[in-house]
Amino acid sequence: MHDEFVLVTGSHGLVGKAVAQLLLRTGNRVLFADLRSDTPFDICDQEKVETAASQVTGIIHLGAVSRVVEAERHPALCQSVNVDATRHILQSALKSRLKPWVIYASSREVYGPQPGKLVNEDIALAPINIYGRSKHEAENLVTEARRAGLKTAIVRFSSVYGALNDHADRVVPAFVGAAVTGGTLRLDGPNCAFDFTHIDDVAPGVAAVASQLFAGEQRLPPIHFVSGRSTSLEELANRAIAAGNGRGRFVIAPPRSFDVHEFVGDPGRAKALLGWQATVTLEAGLSRYADLMRTRLPVEQAEA
Protein backbone atom coordinates (compact mmCIF):
# COMPACT_ATOMS: atom_id res chain seq x y z
CA MET A 1 0.00 0.00 0.00
CA HIS A 2 1.28 3.46 -0.90
CA ASP A 3 0.03 6.95 -1.69
CA GLU A 4 -2.88 6.67 0.75
CA PHE A 5 -3.88 9.53 3.03
CA VAL A 6 -4.63 7.95 6.40
CA LEU A 7 -6.12 9.40 9.57
CA VAL A 8 -4.41 7.75 12.54
CA THR A 9 -6.19 8.40 15.83
CA GLY A 10 -4.08 7.94 18.92
CA SER A 11 -1.11 8.78 16.69
CA HIS A 12 1.22 9.57 19.59
CA GLY A 13 0.47 6.39 21.53
CA LEU A 14 2.46 3.18 21.64
CA VAL A 15 0.86 1.55 18.60
CA GLY A 16 -0.24 4.74 16.85
CA LYS A 17 3.22 6.25 16.62
CA ALA A 18 4.75 3.03 15.28
CA VAL A 19 1.96 2.57 12.72
CA ALA A 20 2.13 6.21 11.58
CA GLN A 21 5.89 6.02 11.12
CA LEU A 22 5.57 2.80 9.12
CA LEU A 23 2.92 4.34 6.87
CA LEU A 24 5.15 7.35 6.20
CA ARG A 25 8.15 5.14 5.42
CA THR A 26 6.11 3.23 2.83
CA GLY A 27 5.02 6.31 0.86
CA ASN A 28 1.74 7.25 2.50
CA ARG A 29 0.56 10.49 4.06
CA VAL A 30 -0.69 10.60 7.65
CA LEU A 31 -3.13 12.92 9.38
CA PHE A 32 -2.09 12.77 13.04
CA ALA A 33 -4.95 12.80 15.56
CA ASP A 34 -3.96 12.90 19.20
CA LEU A 35 -4.38 15.21 22.16
CA ARG A 36 -0.56 15.30 22.28
CA SER A 37 -0.15 16.36 18.62
CA ASP A 38 1.43 19.72 17.82
CA THR A 39 -2.12 20.72 16.94
CA PRO A 40 -4.17 18.79 19.51
CA PHE A 41 -6.93 16.67 17.99
CA ASP A 42 -9.75 15.46 20.23
CA ILE A 43 -11.56 12.50 18.67
CA CYS A 44 -14.64 13.51 20.67
CA ASP A 45 -14.78 16.75 18.66
CA GLN A 46 -17.39 15.80 16.07
CA GLU A 47 -16.67 18.71 13.74
CA LYS A 48 -12.96 17.89 13.59
CA VAL A 49 -13.69 14.24 12.98
CA GLU A 50 -16.11 14.98 10.13
CA THR A 51 -13.61 17.31 8.48
CA ALA A 52 -10.81 14.78 8.77
CA ALA A 53 -12.95 11.91 7.47
CA SER A 54 -13.86 13.98 4.42
CA GLN A 55 -10.18 14.34 3.47
CA VAL A 56 -8.67 10.87 3.93
CA THR A 57 -8.82 7.56 2.12
CA GLY A 58 -8.32 5.43 5.21
CA ILE A 59 -8.74 5.60 9.00
CA ILE A 60 -6.82 3.60 11.59
CA HIS A 61 -8.70 4.18 14.82
CA LEU A 62 -6.36 3.57 17.74
CA GLY A 63 -7.37 6.46 20.01
CA ALA A 64 -9.00 5.31 23.24
CA VAL A 65 -9.04 5.21 26.97
CA SER A 66 -6.64 2.32 26.64
CA ARG A 67 -6.07 0.98 30.15
CA VAL A 68 -8.36 -1.19 32.21
CA VAL A 69 -7.65 0.65 35.45
CA GLU A 70 -8.37 4.08 33.93
CA ALA A 71 -11.67 2.84 32.55
CA GLU A 72 -12.64 1.58 36.01
CA ARG A 73 -11.80 4.98 37.49
CA HIS A 74 -13.49 7.01 34.75
CA PRO A 75 -16.35 4.97 33.25
CA ALA A 76 -18.16 7.94 31.69
CA LEU A 77 -14.99 9.10 29.94
CA CYS A 78 -14.37 5.54 28.72
CA GLN A 79 -17.87 5.39 27.22
CA SER A 80 -17.47 8.78 25.57
CA VAL A 81 -14.07 8.09 24.03
CA ASN A 82 -14.22 4.37 23.29
CA VAL A 83 -17.83 4.09 22.15
CA ASP A 84 -19.35 7.47 21.30
CA ALA A 85 -16.29 8.77 19.45
CA THR A 86 -16.01 5.49 17.53
CA ARG A 87 -19.66 5.79 16.51
CA HIS A 88 -19.07 9.27 15.14
CA ILE A 89 -15.89 8.27 13.31
CA LEU A 90 -17.82 5.52 11.55
CA GLN A 91 -20.75 7.80 10.76
CA SER A 92 -18.36 10.42 9.39
CA ALA A 93 -16.64 7.84 7.20
CA LEU A 94 -19.99 6.71 5.82
CA LYS A 95 -20.96 10.33 5.05
CA SER A 96 -17.67 11.11 3.34
CA ARG A 97 -17.56 11.25 -0.44
CA LEU A 98 -14.26 9.31 -0.29
CA LYS A 99 -15.73 6.50 1.87
CA PRO A 100 -12.44 5.81 3.72
CA TRP A 101 -11.80 2.28 4.91
CA VAL A 102 -11.61 1.92 8.70
CA ILE A 103 -9.47 -0.29 10.92
CA TYR A 104 -10.73 -0.46 14.49
CA ALA A 105 -8.25 -1.39 17.24
CA SER A 106 -9.81 -3.62 19.87
CA SER A 107 -8.31 -5.71 22.67
CA ARG A 108 -7.95 -9.18 24.12
CA GLU A 109 -10.11 -7.84 26.95
CA VAL A 110 -13.22 -8.52 24.82
CA TYR A 111 -12.70 -12.26 25.33
CA GLY A 112 -12.97 -12.08 29.10
CA PRO A 113 -11.73 -15.02 31.21
CA GLN A 114 -10.67 -17.98 29.08
CA PRO A 115 -8.54 -20.09 31.44
CA GLY A 116 -6.65 -23.00 29.95
CA LYS A 117 -7.65 -22.18 26.37
CA LEU A 118 -5.74 -21.23 23.26
CA VAL A 119 -8.18 -18.49 22.31
CA ASN A 120 -9.18 -17.93 18.69
CA GLU A 121 -11.07 -14.97 17.29
CA ASP A 122 -14.39 -16.82 16.98
CA ILE A 123 -14.81 -17.66 20.65
CA ALA A 124 -17.86 -16.05 22.29
CA LEU A 125 -16.96 -12.62 23.64
CA ALA A 126 -17.52 -12.19 27.38
CA PRO A 127 -15.76 -9.06 28.69
CA ILE A 128 -15.77 -8.61 32.47
CA ASN A 129 -14.61 -5.01 32.94
CA ILE A 130 -15.64 -1.56 31.76
CA TYR A 131 -12.82 -1.30 29.24
CA GLY A 132 -13.53 -4.68 27.67
CA ARG A 133 -17.24 -3.95 27.43
CA SER A 134 -16.55 -0.62 25.74
CA LYS A 135 -14.38 -2.35 23.16
CA HIS A 136 -17.04 -4.99 22.56
CA GLU A 137 -19.69 -2.33 22.06
CA ALA A 138 -17.46 -0.45 19.63
CA GLU A 139 -16.78 -3.67 17.68
CA ASN A 140 -20.54 -4.03 17.23
CA LEU A 141 -20.66 -0.50 15.81
CA VAL A 142 -17.95 -1.43 13.30
CA THR A 143 -19.94 -4.48 12.24
CA GLU A 144 -23.02 -2.29 11.70
CA ALA A 145 -20.98 0.15 9.62
CA ARG A 146 -19.77 -2.69 7.43
CA ARG A 147 -23.36 -3.75 6.82
CA ALA A 148 -24.05 -0.15 5.78
CA GLY A 149 -21.35 -0.37 3.09
CA LEU A 150 -18.11 0.71 4.79
CA LYS A 151 -14.91 -1.29 4.27
CA THR A 152 -13.84 -2.19 7.81
CA ALA A 153 -11.60 -4.46 9.82
CA ILE A 154 -11.25 -5.23 13.51
CA VAL A 155 -7.85 -5.98 15.01
CA ARG A 156 -7.30 -7.06 18.60
CA PHE A 157 -4.12 -6.39 20.55
CA SER A 158 -2.62 -8.37 23.41
CA SER A 159 -0.18 -6.82 25.91
CA VAL A 160 1.80 -4.82 23.37
CA TYR A 161 5.13 -3.46 24.60
CA GLY A 162 8.50 -2.24 23.39
CA ALA A 163 8.64 1.56 23.02
CA LEU A 164 9.43 4.44 25.36
CA ASN A 165 6.16 6.28 24.72
CA ASP A 166 4.16 3.65 26.62
CA HIS A 167 2.39 4.26 29.94
CA ALA A 168 5.10 3.90 32.59
CA ASP A 169 2.83 1.94 34.95
CA ARG A 170 1.76 -0.73 32.47
CA VAL A 171 3.20 -4.09 33.41
CA VAL A 172 6.13 -4.41 30.98
CA PRO A 173 7.35 -0.79 31.23
CA ALA A 174 6.94 -0.94 35.01
CA PHE A 175 8.84 -4.22 35.31
CA VAL A 176 11.66 -3.30 32.95
CA GLY A 177 11.93 0.22 34.33
CA ALA A 178 12.28 -1.13 37.85
CA ALA A 179 14.75 -3.78 36.74
CA VAL A 180 17.17 -1.39 35.04
CA THR A 181 17.17 0.94 38.05
CA GLY A 182 17.34 -1.74 40.73
CA GLY A 183 13.83 -1.00 41.93
CA THR A 184 10.91 -3.12 43.07
CA LEU A 185 8.56 -4.96 40.71
CA ARG A 186 5.02 -5.40 42.04
CA LEU A 187 3.30 -8.57 40.84
CA ASP A 188 -0.48 -8.33 41.07
CA GLY A 189 -1.01 -12.07 40.88
CA PRO A 190 2.25 -13.91 40.07
CA ASN A 191 0.41 -16.76 38.34
CA CYS A 192 -1.59 -14.47 36.06
CA ALA A 193 -0.40 -15.23 32.54
CA PHE A 194 -0.65 -13.32 29.28
CA ASP A 195 0.39 -13.25 25.64
CA PHE A 196 2.93 -10.44 25.18
CA THR A 197 3.55 -8.97 21.71
CA HIS A 198 6.28 -6.58 20.62
CA ILE A 199 5.44 -3.34 18.85
CA ASP A 200 7.86 -4.22 16.03
CA ASP A 201 5.53 -7.12 15.19
CA VAL A 202 2.21 -5.40 15.82
CA ALA A 203 2.73 -2.31 13.63
CA PRO A 204 3.44 -4.36 10.46
CA GLY A 205 0.38 -6.46 11.23
CA VAL A 206 -1.84 -3.37 11.25
CA ALA A 207 -0.22 -2.19 8.02
CA ALA A 208 -0.92 -5.59 6.43
CA VAL A 209 -4.60 -5.24 7.28
CA ALA A 210 -4.60 -1.72 5.80
CA SER A 211 -3.12 -3.12 2.60
CA GLN A 212 -5.95 -5.65 2.38
CA LEU A 213 -8.58 -2.93 2.69
CA PHE A 214 -6.70 -0.73 0.23
CA ALA A 215 -6.84 -3.63 -2.25
CA GLY A 216 -10.63 -3.83 -1.87
CA GLU A 217 -11.04 -6.66 0.65
CA GLN A 218 -14.41 -6.34 2.35
CA ARG A 219 -14.80 -9.58 4.28
CA LEU A 220 -11.89 -9.70 6.71
CA PRO A 221 -12.95 -11.30 9.99
CA PRO A 222 -11.58 -10.00 13.30
CA ILE A 223 -7.85 -10.70 13.62
CA HIS A 224 -5.78 -10.68 16.78
CA PHE A 225 -2.03 -10.25 16.84
CA VAL A 226 -0.64 -12.72 19.36
CA SER A 227 2.45 -14.86 19.86
CA GLY A 228 0.67 -18.00 21.04
CA ARG A 229 2.96 -18.07 24.09
CA SER A 230 1.71 -17.77 27.67
CA THR A 231 3.98 -15.99 30.16
CA SER A 232 3.16 -15.66 33.87
CA LEU A 233 3.85 -12.39 35.64
CA GLU A 234 6.41 -14.16 37.79
CA GLU A 235 8.26 -15.39 34.70
CA LEU A 236 8.00 -11.94 33.15
CA ALA A 237 9.46 -10.37 36.30
CA ASN A 238 12.37 -12.80 36.32
CA ARG A 239 13.08 -12.18 32.64
CA ALA A 240 12.85 -8.42 33.16
CA ILE A 241 15.33 -8.63 36.03
CA ALA A 242 17.66 -10.67 33.81
CA ALA A 243 17.36 -8.03 31.06
CA GLY A 244 18.23 -5.45 33.72
CA ASN A 245 21.47 -7.33 34.48
CA GLY A 246 20.12 -8.96 37.61
CA ARG A 247 19.00 -5.77 39.28
CA GLY A 248 15.65 -5.32 40.94
CA ARG A 249 13.48 -7.50 43.14
CA PHE A 250 9.79 -8.25 43.18
CA VAL A 251 7.01 -8.26 45.73
CA ILE A 252 3.79 -10.22 45.38
CA ALA A 253 0.27 -8.83 45.71
CA PRO A 254 -3.14 -10.39 44.97
CA PRO A 255 -4.61 -9.94 41.47
CA ARG A 256 -6.99 -7.06 40.89
CA SER A 257 -10.68 -7.97 40.87
CA PHE A 258 -11.42 -6.31 37.52
CA ASP A 259 -8.57 -7.94 35.58
CA VAL A 260 -8.66 -10.99 33.34
CA HIS A 261 -6.10 -13.34 34.90
CA GLU A 262 -5.10 -15.46 31.91
CA PHE A 263 -4.94 -15.13 28.14
CA VAL A 264 -3.03 -16.80 25.34
CA GLY A 265 -4.14 -16.43 21.75
CA ASP A 266 -4.09 -18.62 18.65
CA PRO A 267 -2.04 -16.83 15.97
CA GLY A 268 -3.33 -19.00 13.14
CA ARG A 269 -5.75 -16.58 11.50
CA ALA A 270 -3.22 -13.74 11.16
CA LYS A 271 -0.76 -16.14 9.56
CA ALA A 272 -3.34 -17.64 7.20
CA LEU A 273 -4.86 -14.34 6.02
CA LEU A 274 -1.92 -11.95 6.25
CA GLY A 275 1.18 -14.11 6.34
CA TRP A 276 1.85 -12.51 9.74
CA GLN A 277 3.50 -14.08 12.73
CA ALA A 278 5.29 -12.75 15.79
CA THR A 279 9.05 -12.74 15.25
CA VAL A 280 10.38 -10.92 18.32
CA THR A 281 10.79 -13.37 21.19
CA LEU A 282 9.98 -12.17 24.69
CA GLU A 283 13.61 -12.52 25.71
CA ALA A 284 14.84 -10.40 22.78
CA GLY A 285 12.04 -7.88 23.22
CA LEU A 286 12.75 -7.35 26.92
CA SER A 287 16.48 -7.00 26.21
CA ARG A 288 15.79 -4.34 23.55
CA TYR A 289 13.41 -2.57 25.88
CA ALA A 290 15.91 -2.55 28.73
CA ASP A 291 18.49 -1.01 26.39
CA LEU A 292 15.98 1.71 25.45
CA MET A 293 15.19 2.35 29.10
CA ARG A 294 18.88 2.82 29.86
CA THR A 295 19.08 5.62 27.30
CA ARG A 296 16.84 7.69 29.59
CA LEU A 297 18.95 7.16 32.69
CA PRO A 298 21.75 9.42 33.95
CA VAL A 299 25.11 8.04 32.76
CA GLU A 300 26.27 6.98 36.21
CA GLN A 301 23.00 5.12 36.90
CA ALA A 302 22.97 3.39 33.50
CA GLU A 303 26.54 2.13 34.03
CA ALA A 304 26.03 1.00 37.62
C-alpha positions in Angstrom: 0.0 0.0 0.0 1.3 3.5 -0.9 0.0 7.0 -1.7 -2.9 6.7 0.7 -3.9 9.5 3.0 -4.6 7.9 6.4 -6.1 9.4 9.6 -4.4 7.7 12.5 -6.2 8.4 15.8 -4.1 7.9 18.9 -1.1 8.8 16.7 1.2 9.6 19.6 0.5 6.4 21.5 2.5 3.2 21.6 0.9 1.5 18.6 -0.2 4.7 16.9 3.2 6.2 16.6 4.7 3.0 15.3 2.0 2.6 12.7 2.1 6.2 11.6 5.9 6.0 11.1 5.6 2.8 9.1 2.9 4.3 6.9 5.1 7.3 6.2 8.2 5.1 5.4 6.1 3.2 2.8 5.0 6.3 0.9 1.7 7.2 2.5 0.6 10.5 4.1 -0.7 10.6 7.6 -3.1 12.9 9.4 -2.1 12.8 13.0 -4.9 12.8 15.6 -4.0 12.9 19.2 -4.4 15.2 22.2 -0.6 15.3 22.3 -0.1 16.4 18.6 1.4 19.7 17.8 -2.1 20.7 16.9 -4.2 18.8 19.5 -6.9 16.7 18.0 -9.7 15.5 20.2 -11.6 12.5 18.7 -14.6 13.5 20.7 -14.8 16.8 18.7 -17.4 15.8 16.1 -16.7 18.7 13.7 -13.0 17.9 13.6 -13.7 14.2 13.0 -16.1 15.0 10.1 -13.6 17.3 8.5 -10.8 14.8 8.8 -12.9 11.9 7.5 -13.9 14.0 4.4 -10.2 14.3 3.5 -8.7 10.9 3.9 -8.8 7.6 2.1 -8.3 5.4 5.2 -8.7 5.6 9.0 -6.8 3.6 11.6 -8.7 4.2 14.8 -6.4 3.6 17.7 -7.4 6.5 20.0 -9.0 5.3 23.2 -9.0 5.2 27.0 -6.6 2.3 26.6 -6.1 1.0 30.1 -8.4 -1.2 32.2 -7.6 0.7 35.5 -8.4 4.1 33.9 -11.7 2.8 32.6 -12.6 1.6 36.0 -11.8 5.0 37.5 -13.5 7.0 34.8 -16.3 5.0 33.2 -18.2 7.9 31.7 -15.0 9.1 29.9 -14.4 5.5 28.7 -17.9 5.4 27.2 -17.5 8.8 25.6 -14.1 8.1 24.0 -14.2 4.4 23.3 -17.8 4.1 22.2 -19.3 7.5 21.3 -16.3 8.8 19.5 -16.0 5.5 17.5 -19.7 5.8 16.5 -19.1 9.3 15.1 -15.9 8.3 13.3 -17.8 5.5 11.6 -20.7 7.8 10.8 -18.4 10.4 9.4 -16.6 7.8 7.2 -20.0 6.7 5.8 -21.0 10.3 5.0 -17.7 11.1 3.3 -17.6 11.3 -0.4 -14.3 9.3 -0.3 -15.7 6.5 1.9 -12.4 5.8 3.7 -11.8 2.3 4.9 -11.6 1.9 8.7 -9.5 -0.3 10.9 -10.7 -0.5 14.5 -8.3 -1.4 17.2 -9.8 -3.6 19.9 -8.3 -5.7 22.7 -8.0 -9.2 24.1 -10.1 -7.8 27.0 -13.2 -8.5 24.8 -12.7 -12.3 25.3 -13.0 -12.1 29.1 -11.7 -15.0 31.2 -10.7 -18.0 29.1 -8.5 -20.1 31.4 -6.6 -23.0 30.0 -7.7 -22.2 26.4 -5.7 -21.2 23.3 -8.2 -18.5 22.3 -9.2 -17.9 18.7 -11.1 -15.0 17.3 -14.4 -16.8 17.0 -14.8 -17.7 20.7 -17.9 -16.1 22.3 -17.0 -12.6 23.6 -17.5 -12.2 27.4 -15.8 -9.1 28.7 -15.8 -8.6 32.5 -14.6 -5.0 32.9 -15.6 -1.6 31.8 -12.8 -1.3 29.2 -13.5 -4.7 27.7 -17.2 -4.0 27.4 -16.6 -0.6 25.7 -14.4 -2.3 23.2 -17.0 -5.0 22.6 -19.7 -2.3 22.1 -17.5 -0.5 19.6 -16.8 -3.7 17.7 -20.5 -4.0 17.2 -20.7 -0.5 15.8 -18.0 -1.4 13.3 -19.9 -4.5 12.2 -23.0 -2.3 11.7 -21.0 0.2 9.6 -19.8 -2.7 7.4 -23.4 -3.7 6.8 -24.0 -0.1 5.8 -21.4 -0.4 3.1 -18.1 0.7 4.8 -14.9 -1.3 4.3 -13.8 -2.2 7.8 -11.6 -4.5 9.8 -11.3 -5.2 13.5 -7.9 -6.0 15.0 -7.3 -7.1 18.6 -4.1 -6.4 20.6 -2.6 -8.4 23.4 -0.2 -6.8 25.9 1.8 -4.8 23.4 5.1 -3.5 24.6 8.5 -2.2 23.4 8.6 1.6 23.0 9.4 4.4 25.4 6.2 6.3 24.7 4.2 3.7 26.6 2.4 4.3 29.9 5.1 3.9 32.6 2.8 1.9 34.9 1.8 -0.7 32.5 3.2 -4.1 33.4 6.1 -4.4 31.0 7.3 -0.8 31.2 6.9 -0.9 35.0 8.8 -4.2 35.3 11.7 -3.3 32.9 11.9 0.2 34.3 12.3 -1.1 37.9 14.7 -3.8 36.7 17.2 -1.4 35.0 17.2 0.9 38.1 17.3 -1.7 40.7 13.8 -1.0 41.9 10.9 -3.1 43.1 8.6 -5.0 40.7 5.0 -5.4 42.0 3.3 -8.6 40.8 -0.5 -8.3 41.1 -1.0 -12.1 40.9 2.3 -13.9 40.1 0.4 -16.8 38.3 -1.6 -14.5 36.1 -0.4 -15.2 32.5 -0.7 -13.3 29.3 0.4 -13.2 25.6 2.9 -10.4 25.2 3.5 -9.0 21.7 6.3 -6.6 20.6 5.4 -3.3 18.9 7.9 -4.2 16.0 5.5 -7.1 15.2 2.2 -5.4 15.8 2.7 -2.3 13.6 3.4 -4.4 10.5 0.4 -6.5 11.2 -1.8 -3.4 11.3 -0.2 -2.2 8.0 -0.9 -5.6 6.4 -4.6 -5.2 7.3 -4.6 -1.7 5.8 -3.1 -3.1 2.6 -5.9 -5.7 2.4 -8.6 -2.9 2.7 -6.7 -0.7 0.2 -6.8 -3.6 -2.3 -10.6 -3.8 -1.9 -11.0 -6.7 0.6 -14.4 -6.3 2.3 -14.8 -9.6 4.3 -11.9 -9.7 6.7 -12.9 -11.3 10.0 -11.6 -10.0 13.3 -7.9 -10.7 13.6 -5.8 -10.7 16.8 -2.0 -10.2 16.8 -0.6 -12.7 19.4 2.5 -14.9 19.9 0.7 -18.0 21.0 3.0 -18.1 24.1 1.7 -17.8 27.7 4.0 -16.0 30.2 3.2 -15.7 33.9 3.9 -12.4 35.6 6.4 -14.2 37.8 8.3 -15.4 34.7 8.0 -11.9 33.2 9.5 -10.4 36.3 12.4 -12.8 36.3 13.1 -12.2 32.6 12.9 -8.4 33.2 15.3 -8.6 36.0 17.7 -10.7 33.8 17.4 -8.0 31.1 18.2 -5.5 33.7 21.5 -7.3 34.5 20.1 -9.0 37.6 19.0 -5.8 39.3 15.6 -5.3 40.9 13.5 -7.5 43.1 9.8 -8.2 43.2 7.0 -8.3 45.7 3.8 -10.2 45.4 0.3 -8.8 45.7 -3.1 -10.4 45.0 -4.6 -9.9 41.5 -7.0 -7.1 40.9 -10.7 -8.0 40.9 -11.4 -6.3 37.5 -8.6 -7.9 35.6 -8.7 -11.0 33.3 -6.1 -13.3 34.9 -5.1 -15.5 31.9 -4.9 -15.1 28.1 -3.0 -16.8 25.3 -4.1 -16.4 21.7 -4.1 -18.6 18.7 -2.0 -16.8 16.0 -3.3 -19.0 13.1 -5.8 -16.6 11.5 -3.2 -13.7 11.2 -0.8 -16.1 9.6 -3.3 -17.6 7.2 -4.9 -14.3 6.0 -1.9 -11.9 6.3 1.2 -14.1 6.3 1.9 -12.5 9.7 3.5 -14.1 12.7 5.3 -12.7 15.8 9.1 -12.7 15.3 10.4 -10.9 18.3 10.8 -13.4 21.2 10.0 -12.2 24.7 13.6 -12.5 25.7 14.8 -10.4 22.8 12.0 -7.9 23.2 12.8 -7.3 26.9 16.5 -7.0 26.2 15.8 -4.3 23.6 13.4 -2.6 25.9 15.9 -2.6 28.7 18.5 -1.0 26.4 16.0 1.7 25.4 15.2 2.3 29.1 18.9 2.8 29.9 19.1 5.6 27.3 16.8 7.7 29.6 19.0 7.2 32.7 21.8 9.4 34.0 25.1 8.0 32.8 26.3 7.0 36.2 23.0 5.1 36.9 23.0 3.4 33.5 26.5 2.1 34.0 26.0 1.0 37.6 
